[in-house]
């Protein structure tokens, strides 16, 4: 059984299953959508040369 990340908060029980028992981890489809949305925003800001700490600065 996999631990699905991104739909709800990560519980201690699920974290233990991952850390101690090498439980498989998957991303919830909603989490993947949010990641893609953030990536698109980041790419847009890079194209416009907007200064972003930790991305294109020291």
Secondary structure, 3 states (H helix, E strand, C coil): CEEEECCCCCCHHHHHHHHHHCCEEEECHHHHHHHHHHHHHHHHHHHCCCCCCCCCCC
